[in-house]
Amino acid sequence: MDDKLSYLQVRTFLSKLANQVIQDKDRLNDLDAACGDGDFGTSMYVAFSNVQKALEESHDGIGALLTSCGLSILSSVGGASGALFGTFFVEAGKQAKGKKEVDLADLAMMFDTSLKKIQTRGAAKVGDKTLVDALEPAVRSLQETERAKSKLAPALGKTATAAELGLESTKNLVGKHGKSRYLGEQTLGHPDPGAYVMALVFRILAETQNV
């Protein structure tokens, strides 16, 4: 098995992710009802329906593909959710510009750039009950496995686990951003919906590596 992700694999990953997020619309709305306005699932449904449309277009490499998907989110969904998830893909796409395949080092760099830009825009850190609680552990896992010269498949498996553990940790946190900060302890016991989607990103990416 090649220790890289091809353009086709990345496209397959994005397609599967979009399908799953769309299927999880009601679940995401339910999660958001405990932590926010209850419309996060609807926003993500619109965002990833547009990602599906972006995937139908022709793209010159992985960078252009990711950037197109990110821009489709930014242009179709307002508020923090659209800005943050759009930024996630756009920034990763910038780092993958012109690439036909990406390896573990590329992925670590791509998603670290996304994390830094998201934190610059939203000022969130681990412990604030946001998507960063799943994203930052995933990025750190990618960096650690890259330094250890790990193979791609086990590295992505560890990354998916790190993101999932980050998601689980949000159940024990009080929201500090968006509407959740006004709900205070009412958000305890409920996972953050943004972290839920971010954990999906890395779980499906790990699964796609085996395609």
HELIX and SHEET records of a PDB file:
HELIX    1   1 TYR A    7  GLN A   23  1                                  17    
HELIX    2   2 LYS A   25  CYS A   35  1                                  11    
HELIX    3   3 PHE A   40  LEU A   55  1                                  16    
HELIX    4   4 ILE A   62  SER A   76  1                                  15    
HELIX    5   5 GLY A   79  GLN A   95  1                                  17    
HELIX    6   6 LEU A  104  GLY A  122  1                                  19    
HELIX    7   7 VAL A  132  ARG A  147  1                                  16    
HELIX    8   8 LEU A  152  SER A  169  1                                  18    
HELIX    9   9 THR A  170  ASN A  172  5                                   3    
HELIX   10  10 SER A  180  LEU A  183  1                                   4    
HELIX   11  11 GLY A  184  THR A  187  5                                   4    
HELIX   12  12 PRO A  193  THR A  208  1                                  16    
SHEET    1   A 2 LEU A   5  SER A   6  0                                        
SHEET    2   A 2 GLU A 101  VAL A 102 -1                                        
END                                                                             
